Amino acid sequence: MEKKTGKRKSVSGYRVITLTCETEPGKKVFVAGSFNDWKPEKQLVDKNNSGVYRCQLRLMPGEYQYKFVIDGNWCLDAENPNFIPNDFGTLNSLLLVREKEL
């Protein structure tokens, strides 16, 4: 019988990515993208009530499209110069997750 130690197995290949969104304090900020079926369920947190919201994602290397959802409004990541047209005639921010460097 295998003992459980409470330690998580590390899954090789995943990268931890931090997304940051700057807006007014007191907003509800979520991220939705190709990594979560465009469901705005991952909330960004403003720990200091300064208007700087952050969250971390565990993603495999690759290319992902996303948008921030700020108080229900879908927005590009203003700090990310990479974007791509979408099927709705607007733009999505583009996140490039690189392989871990040795």
Biopython code that builds the backbone (N, CA, C, O; Angstrom):
import numpy as np
from Bio.PDB.StructureBuilder import StructureBuilder

atoms = [
    (1, "MET", "N", (0.836, -1.181, 0.000)),
    (1, "MET", "CA", (0.000, 0.000, 0.000)),
    (1, "MET", "C", (0.885, 1.249, 0.000)),
    (1, "MET", "O", (1.830, 1.358, 0.781)),
    (2, "GLU", "N", (0.559, 2.182, -0.887)),
    (2, "GLU", "CA", (1.363, 3.400, -1.044)),
    (2, "GLU", "C", (0.936, 4.457, -0.040)),
    (2, "GLU", "O", (-0.254, 4.717, 0.139)),
    (3, "LYS", "N", (1.926, 5.065, 0.616)),
    (3, "LYS", "CA", (1.635, 6.124, 1.575)),
    (3, "LYS", "C", (1.468, 7.453, 0.855)),
    (3, "LYS", "O", (2.163, 7.734, -0.121)),
    (4, "LYS", "N", (0.545, 8.261, 1.343)),
    (4, "LYS", "CA", (0.383, 9.615, 0.811)),
    (4, "LYS", "C", (1.189, 10.556, 1.680)),
    (4, "LYS", "O", (1.038, 10.574, 2.902)),
    (5, "THR", "N", (2.037, 11.330, 1.051)),
    (5, "THR", "CA", (2.920, 12.212, 1.808)),
    (5, "THR", "C", (2.433, 13.649, 1.837)),
    (5, "THR", "O", (2.981, 14.474, 2.569)),
    (6, "GLY", "N", (1.420, 13.958, 1.059)),
    (6, "GLY", "CA", (0.945, 15.332, 1.015)),
    (6, "GLY", "C", (1.714, 16.186, 0.030)),
    (6, "GLY", "O", (1.376, 17.353, -0.168)),
    (7, "LYS", "N", (2.737, 15.631, -0.589)),
    (7, "LYS", "CA", (3.499, 16.365, -1.586)),
    (7, "LYS", "C", (2.854, 16.175, -2.948)),
    (7, "LYS", "O", (2.349, 15.102, -3.275)),
    (8, "ARG", "N", (2.883, 17.247, -3.735)),
    (8, "ARG", "CA", (2.353, 17.144, -5.084)),
    (8, "ARG", "C", (3.427, 16.636, -6.015)),
    (8, "ARG", "O", (4.594, 17.011, -5.907)),
    (9, "LYS", "N", (3.021, 15.779, -6.930)),
    (9, "LYS", "CA", (3.958, 15.362, -7.975)),
    (9, "LYS", "C", (4.156, 16.530, -8.924)),
    (9, "LYS", "O", (3.192, 17.188, -9.314)),
    (10, "SER", "N", (5.388, 16.786, -9.293)),
    (10, "SER", "CA", (5.616, 17.838, -10.269)),
    (10, "SER", "C", (5.393, 17.254, -11.654)),
    (10, "SER", "O", (5.904, 16.188, -11.997)),
    (11, "VAL", "N", (4.633, 17.968, -12.419)),
    (11, "VAL", "CA", (4.334, 17.533, -13.777)),
    (11, "VAL", "C", (5.269, 18.309, -14.690)),
    (11, "VAL", "O", (5.151, 19.526, -14.833)),
    (12, "SER", "N", (6.190, 17.594, -15.299)),
    (12, "SER", "CA", (7.168, 18.274, -16.139)),
    (12, "SER", "C", (6.493, 18.840, -17.369)),
    (12, "SER", "O", (5.524, 18.284, -17.885)),
    (13, "GLY", "N", (7.020, 19.943, -17.819)),
    (13, "GLY", "CA", (6.509, 20.569, -19.019)),
    (13, "GLY", "C", (5.628, 21.773, -18.745)),
    (13, "GLY", "O", (5.600, 22.702, -19.553)),
    (14, "TYR", "N", (4.911, 21.788, -17.638)),
    (14, "TYR", "CA", (4.055, 22.929, -17.323)),
    (14, "TYR", "C", (4.900, 24.121, -16.900)),
    (14, "TYR", "O", (5.939, 23.965, -16.258)),
    (15, "ARG", "N", (4.448, 25.301, -17.262)),
    (15, "ARG", "CA", (5.093, 26.548, -16.852)),
    (15, "ARG", "C", (4.103, 27.349, -16.030)),
    (15, "ARG", "O", (2.905, 27.320, -16.311)),
    (16, "VAL", "N", (4.573, 28.054, -15.033)),
    (16, "VAL", "CA", (3.725, 28.951, -14.254)),
    (16, "VAL", "C", (3.858, 30.346, -14.866)),
    (16, "VAL", "O", (4.949, 30.913, -14.926)),
    (17, "ILE", "N", (2.737, 30.877, -15.312)),
    (17, "ILE", "CA", (2.691, 32.171, -15.982)),
    (17, "ILE", "C", (1.894, 33.128, -15.111)),
    (17, "ILE", "O", (0.811, 32.779, -14.641)),
    (18, "THR", "N", (2.411, 34.326, -14.890)),
    (18, "THR", "CA", (1.693, 35.348, -14.135)),
    (18, "THR", "C", (1.125, 36.367, -15.111)),
    (18, "THR", "O", (1.855, 36.951, -15.912)),
    (19, "LEU", "N", (-0.193, 36.574, -15.035)),
    (19, "LEU", "CA", (-0.852, 37.616, -15.820)),
    (19, "LEU", "C", (-1.128, 38.791, -14.899)),
    (19, "LEU", "O", (-1.495, 38.614, -13.738)),
    (20, "THR", "N", (-0.946, 39.998, -15.432)),
    (20, "THR", "CA", (-1.161, 41.221, -14.676)),
    (20, "THR", "C", (-2.066, 42.151, -15.464)),
    (20, "THR", "O", (-1.898, 42.319, -16.672)),
    (21, "CYS", "N", (-3.015, 42.747, -14.783)),
    (21, "CYS", "CA", (-3.929, 43.705, -15.398)),
    (21, "CYS", "C", (-4.016, 44.929, -14.498)),
    (21, "CYS", "O", (-4.311, 44.807, -13.309)),
    (22, "GLU", "N", (-3.760, 46.115, -15.061)),
    (22, "GLU", "CA", (-3.861, 47.346, -14.287)),
    (22, "GLU", "C", (-5.139, 48.075, -14.674)),
    (22, "GLU", "O", (-5.373, 48.366, -15.848)),
    (23, "THR", "N", (-5.955, 48.363, -13.683)),
    (23, "THR", "CA", (-7.197, 49.117, -13.861)),
    (23, "THR", "C", (-7.512, 49.777, -12.526)),
    (23, "THR", "O", (-6.651, 49.823, -11.647)),
    (24, "GLU", "N", (-8.701, 50.277, -12.360)),
    (24, "GLU", "CA", (-9.067, 50.939, -11.105)),
    (24, "GLU", "C", (-9.251, 49.923, -9.982)),
    (24, "GLU", "O", (-9.689, 48.799, -10.225)),
    (25, "PRO", "N", (-8.920, 50.315, -8.755)),
    (25, "PRO", "CA", (-9.193, 49.421, -7.615)),
    (25, "PRO", "C", (-10.696, 49.169, -7.482)),
    (25, "PRO", "O", (-11.517, 50.004, -7.861)),
    (26, "GLY", "N", (-11.033, 48.007, -6.938)),
    (26, "GLY", "CA", (-12.427, 47.680, -6.685)),
    (26, "GLY", "C", (-13.152, 46.999, -7.829)),
    (26, "GLY", "O", (-14.359, 46.774, -7.738)),
    (27, "LYS", "N", (-12.459, 46.667, -8.894)),
    (27, "LYS", "CA", (-13.070, 46.004, -10.047)),
    (27, "LYS", "C", (-13.065, 44.490, -9.834)),
    (27, "LYS", "O", (-12.318, 43.969, -9.005)),
    (28, "LYS", "N", (-13.900, 43.806, -10.587)),
    (28, "LYS", "CA", (-13.884, 42.340, -10.663)),
    (28, "LYS", "C", (-13.185, 42.006, -11.972)),
    (28, "LYS", "O", (-13.680, 42.333, -13.051)),
    (29, "VAL", "N", (-12.028, 41.350, -11.872)),
    (29, "VAL", "CA", (-11.212, 41.063, -13.054)),
    (29, "VAL", "C", (-11.009, 39.555, -13.165)),
    (29, "VAL", "O", (-10.576, 38.898, -12.218)),
    (30, "PHE", "N", (-11.327, 39.026, -14.331)),
    (30, "PHE", "CA", (-11.162, 37.611, -14.632)),
    (30, "PHE", "C", (-10.386, 37.496, -15.934)),
    (30, "PHE", "O", (-10.246, 38.472, -16.671)),
    (31, "VAL", "N", (-9.885, 36.304, -16.215)),
    (31, "VAL", "CA", (-9.258, 36.032, -17.500)),
    (31, "VAL", "C", (-9.965, 34.831, -18.119)),
    (31, "VAL", "O", (-10.298, 33.859, -17.440)),
    (32, "ALA", "N", (-10.183, 34.929, -19.428)),
    (32, "ALA", "CA", (-10.787, 33.844, -20.195)),
    (32, "ALA", "C", (-9.960, 33.674, -21.455)),
    (32, "ALA", "O", (-9.485, 34.650, -22.036)),
    (33, "GLY", "N", (-9.791, 32.415, -21.877)),
    (33, "GLY", "CA", (-8.993, 32.197, -23.076)),
    (33, "GLY", "C", (-9.083, 30.781, -23.579)),
    (33, "GLY", "O", (-9.871, 29.968, -23.096)),
    (34, "SER", "N", (-8.261, 30.514, -24.555)),
    (34, "SER", "CA", (-8.246, 29.185, -25.171)),
    (34, "SER", "C", (-7.776, 28.121, -24.178)),
    (34, "SER", "O", (-7.994, 26.932, -24.410)),
    (35, "PHE", "N", (-7.144, 28.520, -23.089)),
    (35, "PHE", "CA", (-6.661, 27.581, -22.066)),
    (35, "PHE", "C", (-7.761, 27.158, -21.094)),
    (35, "PHE", "O", (-7.573, 26.195, -20.351)),
    (36, "ASN", "N", (-8.909, 27.854, -21.076)),
    (36, "ASN", "CA", (-10.002, 27.481, -20.167)),
    (36, "ASN", "C", (-11.372, 27.545, -20.855)),
    (36, "ASN", "O", (-12.388, 27.847, -20.229)),
    (37, "ASP", "N", (-11.368, 27.255, -22.155)),
    (37, "ASP", "CA", (-12.601, 27.235, -22.959)),
    (37, "ASP", "C", (-13.348, 28.564, -22.905)),
    (37, "ASP", "O", (-14.577, 28.590, -22.979)),
    (38, "TRP", "N", (-12.623, 29.649, -22.777)),
    (38, "TRP", "CA", (-13.180, 31.002, -22.789)),
    (38, "TRP", "C", (-14.201, 31.235, -21.685)),
    (38, "TRP", "O", (-15.134, 32.020, -21.848)),
    (39, "LYS", "N", (-14.021, 30.557, -20.571)),
    (39, "LYS", "CA", (-14.898, 30.753, -19.416)),
    (39, "LYS", "C", (-14.206, 31.714, -18.440)),
    (39, "LYS", "O", (-13.134, 31.399, -17.924)),
    (40, "PRO", "N", (-14.800, 32.866, -18.187)),
    (40, "PRO", "CA", (-14.175, 33.842, -17.274)),
    (40, "PRO", "C", (-14.336, 33.435, -15.818)),
    (40, "PRO", "O", (-15.062, 34.072, -15.054)),
    (41, "GLU", "N", (-13.646, 32.363, -15.450)),
    (41, "GLU", "CA", (-13.746, 31.826, -14.089)),
    (41, "GLU", "C", (-12.477, 32.049, -13.269)),
    (41, "GLU", "O", (-12.526, 31.986, -12.040)),
    (42, "LYS", "N", (-11.358, 32.304, -13.912)),
    (42, "LYS", "CA", (-10.092, 32.520, -13.202)),
    (42, "LYS", "C", (-9.988, 33.993, -12.829)),
    (42, "LYS", "O", (-9.826, 34.851, -13.697)),
    (43, "GLN", "N", (-10.083, 34.282, -11.531)),
    (43, "GLN", "CA", (-10.091, 35.665, -11.072)),
    (43, "GLN", "C", (-8.678, 36.164, -10.792)),
    (43, "GLN", "O", (-7.844, 35.443, -10.246)),
    (44, "LEU", "N", (-8.429, 37.408, -11.176)),
    (44, "LEU", "CA", (-7.199, 38.099, -10.833)),
    (44, "LEU", "C", (-7.456, 38.846, -9.528)),
    (44, "LEU", "O", (-8.563, 39.330, -9.294)),
    (45, "VAL", "N", (-6.438, 38.939, -8.682)),
    (45, "VAL", "CA", (-6.585, 39.515, -7.355)),
    (45, "VAL", "C", (-5.718, 40.771, -7.227)),
    (45, "VAL", "O", (-4.569, 40.801, -7.666)),
    (46, "ASP", "N", (-6.300, 41.801, -6.617)),
    (46, "ASP", "CA", (-5.596, 43.045, -6.310)),
    (46, "ASP", "C", (-5.296, 43.035, -4.815)),
    (46, "ASP", "O", (-6.077, 43.560, -4.021)),
    (47, "LYS", "N", (-4.181, 42.446, -4.431)),
    (47, "LYS", "CA", (-3.858, 42.253, -3.007)),
    (47, "LYS", "C", (-3.672, 43.558, -2.237)),
    (47, "LYS", "O", (-3.963, 43.614, -1.042)),
    (48, "ASN", "N", (-3.193, 44.608, -2.904)),
    (48, "ASN", "CA", (-2.882, 45.864, -2.214)),
    (48, "ASN", "C", (-3.919, 46.953, -2.458)),
    (48, "ASN", "O", (-3.731, 48.092, -2.030)),
    (49, "ASN", "N", (-5.007, 46.618, -3.136)),
    (49, "ASN", "CA", (-6.031, 47.600, -3.500)),
    (49, "ASN", "C", (-5.416, 48.785, -4.247)),
    (49, "ASN", "O", (-5.783, 49.940, -4.029)),
    (50, "SER", "N", (-4.465, 48.464, -5.139)),
    (50, "SER", "CA", (-3.756, 49.488, -5.903)),
    (50, "SER", "C", (-4.189, 49.531, -7.364)),
    (50, "SER", "O", (-3.732, 50.388, -8.121)),
    (51, "GLY", "N", (-5.061, 48.617, -7.764)),
    (51, "GLY", "CA", (-5.478, 48.561, -9.164)),
    (51, "GLY", "C", (-4.613, 47.648, -10.002)),
    (51, "GLY", "O", (-4.775, 47.589, -11.221)),
    (52, "VAL", "N", (-3.691, 46.930, -9.368)),
    (52, "VAL", "CA", (-2.848, 45.961, -10.076)),
    (52, "VAL", "C", (-3.337, 44.567, -9.692)),
    (52, "VAL", "O", (-3.169, 44.127, -8.554)),
    (53, "TYR", "N", (-3.939, 43.888, -10.652)),
    (53, "TYR", "CA", (-4.540, 42.574, -10.440)),
    (53, "TYR", "C", (-3.628, 41.509, -11.035)),
    (53, "TYR", "O", (-3.062, 41.697, -12.112)),
    (54, "ARG", "N", (-3.489, 40.379, -10.323)),
    (54, "ARG", "CA", (-2.598, 39.310, -10.786)),
    (54, "ARG", "C", (-3.247, 37.949, -10.585)),
    (54, "ARG", "O", (-4.080, 37.752, -9.700)),
    (55, "CYS", "N", (-2.836, 37.019, -11.437)),
    (55, "CYS", "CA", (-3.173, 35.606, -11.241)),
    (55, "CYS", "C", (-2.067, 34.775, -11.881)),
    (55, "CYS", "O", (-1.307, 35.257, -12.721)),
    (56, "GLN", "N", (-1.998, 33.524, -11.467)),
    (56, "GLN", "CA", (-1.033, 32.600, -12.057)),
    (56, "GLN", "C", (-1.779, 31.470, -12.749)),
    (56, "GLN", "O", (-2.813, 30.998, -12.277)),
    (57, "LEU", "N", (-1.222, 31.050, -13.882)),
    (57, "LEU", "CA", (-1.759, 29.939, -14.652)),
    (57, "LEU", "C", (-0.668, 28.910, -14.855)),
    (57, "LEU", "O", (0.497, 29.262, -15.037)),
    (58, "ARG", "N", (-1.038, 27.633, -14.824)),
    (58, "ARG", "CA", (-0.097, 26.551, -15.165)),
    (58, "ARG", "C", (-0.452, 26.095, -16.573)),
    (58, "ARG", "O", (-1.515, 25.520, -16.803)),
    (59, "LEU", "N", (0.453, 26.360, -17.514)),
    (59, "LEU", "CA", (0.190, 26.056, -18.918)),
    (59, "LEU", "C", (1.341, 25.282, -19.533)),
    (59, "LEU", "O", (2.501, 25.467, -19.165)),
    (60, "MET", "N", (1.007, 24.424, -20.462)),
    (60, "MET", "CA", (2.020, 23.751, -21.268)),
    (60, "MET", "C", (2.564, 24.753, -22.286)),
    (60, "MET", "O", (1.862, 25.699, -22.643)),
    (61, "PRO", "N", (3.790, 24.570, -22.757)),
    (61, "PRO", "CA", (4.305, 25.456, -23.797)),
    (61, "PRO", "C", (3.372, 25.452, -25.004)),
    (61, "PRO", "O", (2.825, 24.416, -25.382)),
    (62, "GLY", "N", (3.205, 26.608, -25.587)),
    (62, "GLY", "CA", (2.340, 26.739, -26.752)),
    (62, "GLY", "C", (1.852, 28.168, -26.897)),
    (62, "GLY", "O", (2.371, 29.092, -26.269)),
    (63, "GLU", "N", (0.845, 28.327, -27.735)),
    (63, "GLU", "CA", (0.280, 29.629, -28.049)),
    (63, "GLU", "C", (-1.166, 29.654, -27.568)),
    (63, "GLU", "O", (-1.943, 28.751, -27.880)),
    (64, "TYR", "N", (-1.525, 30.678, -26.814)),
    (64, "TYR", "CA", (-2.863, 30.785, -26.241)),
    (64, "TYR", "C", (-3.438, 32.175, -26.517)),
    (64, "TYR", "O", (-2.722, 33.175, -26.454)),
    (65, "GLN", "N", (-4.730, 32.226, -26.821)),
    (65, "GLN", "CA", (-5.434, 33.491, -26.964)),
    (65, "GLN", "C", (-6.220, 33.741, -25.680)),
    (65, "GLN", "O", (-6.707, 32.802, -25.049)),
    (66, "TYR", "N", (-6.341, 35.024, -25.294)),
    (66, "TYR", "CA", (-7.068, 35.347, -24.066)),
    (66, "TYR", "C", (-7.550, 36.789, -24.075)),
    (66, "TYR", "O", (-7.119, 37.603, -24.890)),
    (67, "LYS", "N", (-8.450, 37.083, -23.154)),
    (67, "LYS", "CA", (-8.899, 38.442, -22.865)),
    (67, "LYS", "C", (-9.158, 38.548, -21.368)),
    (67, "LYS", "O", (-9.451, 37.556, -20.701)),
    (68, "PHE", "N", (-9.046, 39.772, -20.855)),
    (68, "PHE", "CA", (-9.476, 40.048, -19.498)),
    (68, "PHE", "C", (-10.953, 40.399, -19.543)),
    (68, "PHE", "O", (-11.433, 40.981, -20.515)),
    (69, "VAL", "N", (-11.671, 40.039, -18.482)),
    (69, "VAL", "CA", (-13.073, 40.416, -18.349)),
    (69, "VAL", "C", (-13.154, 41.280, -17.095)),
    (69, "VAL", "O", (-13.064, 40.785, -15.971)),
    (70, "ILE", "N", (-13.327, 42.590, -17.316)),
    (70, "ILE", "CA", (-13.318, 43.567, -16.225)),
    (70, "ILE", "C", (-14.741, 44.069, -16.020)),
    (70, "ILE", "O", (-15.297, 44.753, -16.880)),
    (71, "ASP", "N", (-15.316, 43.731, -14.895)),
    (71, "ASP", "CA", (-16.710, 44.087, -14.595)),
    (71, "ASP", "C", (-17.632, 43.721, -15.763)),
    (71, "ASP", "O", (-18.529, 44.485, -16.120)),
    (72, "GLY", "N", (-17.401, 42.555, -16.346)),
    (72, "GLY", "CA", (-18.248, 42.058, -17.431)),
    (72, "GLY", "C", (-17.855, 42.502, -18.828)),
    (72, "GLY", "O", (-18.434, 42.021, -19.802)),
    (73, "ASN", "N", (-16.891, 43.402, -18.959)),
    (73, "ASN", "CA", (-16.444, 43.894, -20.270)),
    (73, "ASN", "C", (-15.187, 43.158, -20.708)),
    (73, "ASN", "O", (-14.204, 43.099, -19.970)),
    (74, "TRP", "N", (-15.223, 42.597, -21.913)),
    (74, "TRP", "CA", (-14.093, 41.852, -22.453)),
    (74, "TRP", "C", (-13.073, 42.834, -23.009)),
    (74, "TRP", "O", (-13.411, 43.679, -23.838)),
    (75, "CYS", "N", (-11.815, 42.726, -22.553)),
    (75, "CYS", "CA", (-10.762, 43.691, -22.888)),
    (75, "CYS", "C", (-9.467, 42.993, -23.287)),
    (75, "CYS", "O", (-9.135, 41.923, -22.776)),
    (76, "LEU", "N", (-8.746, 43.619, -24.208)),
    (76, "LEU", "CA", (-7.391, 43.165, -24.525)),
    (76, "LEU", "C", (-6.478, 43.441, -23.338)),
    (76, "LEU", "O", (-6.780, 44.285, -22.495)),
    (77, "ASP", "N", (-5.372, 42.731, -23.279)),
    (77, "ASP", "CA", (-4.315, 43.002, -22.315)),
    (77, "ASP", "C", (-3.507, 44.177, -22.866)),
    (77, "ASP", "O", (-2.720, 44.011, -23.798)),
    (78, "ALA", "N", (-3.704, 45.358, -22.290)),
    (78, "ALA", "CA", (-3.062, 46.574, -22.790)),
    (78, "ALA", "C", (-1.545, 46.522, -22.709)),
    (78, "ALA", "O", (-0.867, 47.253, -23.430)),
    (79, "GLU", "N", (-0.997, 45.667, -21.840)),
    (79, "GLU", "CA", (0.448, 45.562, -21.670)),
    (79, "GLU", "C", (1.088, 44.530, -22.596)),
    (79, "GLU", "O", (2.312, 44.412, -22.647)),
    (80, "ASN", "N", (0.257, 43.782, -23.327)),
    (80, "ASN", "CA", (0.769, 42.743, -24.219)),
    (80, "ASN", "C", (0.670, 43.228, -25.664)),
    (80, "ASN", "O", (-0.436, 43.427, -26.167)),
    (81, "PRO", "N", (1.813, 43.424, -26.350)),
    (81, "PRO", "CA", (1.774, 43.915, -27.730)),
    (81, "PRO", "C", (1.382, 42.830, -28.745)),
    (81, "PRO", "O", (1.220, 43.125, -29.929)),
    (82, "ASN", "N", (1.231, 41.596, -28.296)),
    (82, "ASN", "CA", (0.897, 40.491, -29.196)),
    (82, "ASN", "C", (-0.607, 40.247, -29.194)),
    (82, "ASN", "O", (-1.201, 39.994, -28.146)),
    (83, "PHE", "N", (-1.217, 40.323, -30.369)),
    (83, "PHE", "CA", (-2.652, 40.073, -30.482)),
    (83, "PHE", "C", (-2.943, 39.467, -31.844)),
    (83, "PHE", "O", (-2.099, 39.465, -32.740)),
    (84, "ILE", "N", (-4.170, 38.947, -31.978)),
    (84, "ILE", "CA", (-4.568, 38.249, -33.193)),
    (84, "ILE", "C", (-6.069, 38.489, -33.413)),
    (84, "ILE", "O", (-6.833, 38.525, -32.448)),
    (85, "PRO", "N", (-6.499, 38.654, -34.683)),
    (85, "PRO", "CA", (-7.934, 38.827, -34.945)),
    (85, "PRO", "C", (-8.709, 37.566, -34.562)),
    (85, "PRO", "O", (-8.201, 36.450, -34.677)),
    (86, "ASN", "N", (-9.953, 37.765, -34.102)),
    (86, "ASN", "CA", (-10.797, 36.620, -33.774)),
    (86, "ASN", "C", (-12.001, 36.556, -34.715)),
    (86, "ASN", "O", (-12.153, 37.411, -35.588)),
    (87, "ASP", "N", (-12.842, 35.562, -34.542)),
    (87, "ASP", "CA", (-14.001, 35.349, -35.419)),
    (87, "ASP", "C", (-15.105, 36.383, -35.226)),
    (87, "ASP", "O", (-16.057, 36.413, -36.006)),
    (88, "PHE", "N", (-14.997, 37.233, -34.203)),
    (88, "PHE", "CA", (-16.028, 38.223, -33.917)),
    (88, "PHE", "C", (-15.680, 39.605, -34.458)),
    (88, "PHE", "O", (-16.400, 40.573, -34.213)),
    (89, "GLY", "N", (-14.566, 39.694, -35.198)),
    (89, "GLY", "CA", (-14.155, 40.972, -35.767)),
    (89, "GLY", "C", (-13.424, 41.863, -34.781)),
    (89, "GLY", "O", (-13.216, 43.046, -35.051)),
    (90, "THR", "N", (-13.032, 41.309, -33.640)),
    (90, "THR", "CA", (-12.230, 42.060, -32.667)),
    (90, "THR", "C", (-10.880, 41.360, -32.529)),
    (90, "THR", "O", (-10.521, 40.523, -33.356)),
    (91, "LEU", "N", (-10.149, 41.701, -31.498)),
    (91, "LEU", "CA", (-8.821, 41.134, -31.289)),
    (91, "LEU", "C", (-8.758, 40.368, -29.979)),
    (91, "LEU", "O", (-9.476, 40.682, -29.029)),
    (92, "ASN", "N", (-7.900, 39.368, -29.934)),
    (92, "ASN", "CA", (-7.566, 38.645, -28.713)),
    (92, "ASN", "C", (-6.087, 38.853, -28.419)),
    (92, "ASN", "O", (-5.271, 38.925, -29.338)),
    (93, "SER", "N", (-5.748, 38.948, -27.158)),
    (93, "SER", "CA", (-4.335, 38.980, -26.767)),
    (93, "SER", "C", (-3.754, 37.593, -27.004)),
    (93, "SER", "O", (-4.457, 36.588, -26.899)),
    (94, "LEU", "N", (-2.470, 37.548, -27.324)),
    (94, "LEU", "CA", (-1.788, 36.301, -27.644)),
    (94, "LEU", "C", (-0.679, 36.063, -26.627)),
    (94, "LEU", "O", (0.196, 36.905, -26.427)),
    (95, "LEU", "N", (-0.736, 34.903, -25.993)),
    (95, "LEU", "CA", (0.253, 34.524, -24.991)),
    (95, "LEU", "C", (1.111, 33.398, -25.549)),
    (95, "LEU", "O", (0.593, 32.358, -25.956)),
    (96, "LEU", "N", (2.417, 33.606, -25.567)),
    (96, "LEU", "CA", (3.360, 32.601, -26.049)),
    (96, "LEU", "C", (4.087, 32.018, -24.847)),
    (96, "LEU", "O", (4.862, 32.712, -24.188)),
    (97, "VAL", "N", (3.839, 30.756, -24.562)),
    (97, "VAL", "CA", (4.489, 30.082, -23.447)),
    (97, "VAL", "C", (5.633, 29.256, -24.014)),
    (97, "VAL", "O", (5.417, 28.334, -24.799)),
    (98, "ARG", "N", (6.836, 29.591, -23.614)),
    (98, "ARG", "CA", (8.028, 28.930, -24.151)),
    (98, "ARG", "C", (8.391, 27.689, -23.349)),
    (98, "ARG", "O", (7.994, 27.532, -22.194)),
    (99, "GLU", "N", (9.157, 26.810, -23.991)),
    (99, "GLU", "CA", (9.714, 25.633, -23.312)),
    (99, "GLU", "C", (10.610, 26.108, -22.187)),
    (99, "GLU", "O", (11.210, 27.180, -22.275)),
    (100, "LYS", "N", (10.702, 25.333, -21.154)),
    (100, "LYS", "CA", (11.606, 25.655, -20.039)),
    (100, "LYS", "C", (13.032, 25.596, -20.531)),
    (100, "LYS", "O", (13.438, 24.644, -21.196)),
    (101, "GLU", "N", (13.792, 26.631, -20.195)),
    (101, "GLU", "CA", (15.186, 26.678, -20.619)),
    (101, "GLU", "C", (16.037, 25.873, -19.655)),
    (101, "GLU", "O", (15.856, 25.933, -18.439)),
    (102, "LEU", "N", (16.964, 25.121, -20.217)),
    (102, "LEU", "CA", (17.830, 24.267, -19.394)),
    (102, "LEU", "C", (18.983, 25.045, -18.816)),
    (102, "LEU", "O", (19.809, 24.482, -18.098)),
]
sb = StructureBuilder()
sb.init_structure("model")
sb.init_model(0)
sb.init_chain("A")
sb.init_seg("    ")
for serial, (resi, resn, name, xyz) in enumerate(atoms, 1):
    if name == "N":
        sb.init_residue(resn, " ", resi, " ")
    sb.init_atom(name, np.array(xyz, "f"), 0.0, 1.0, " ", f" {name:<3s}", serial, name[0])
structure = sb.get_structure()
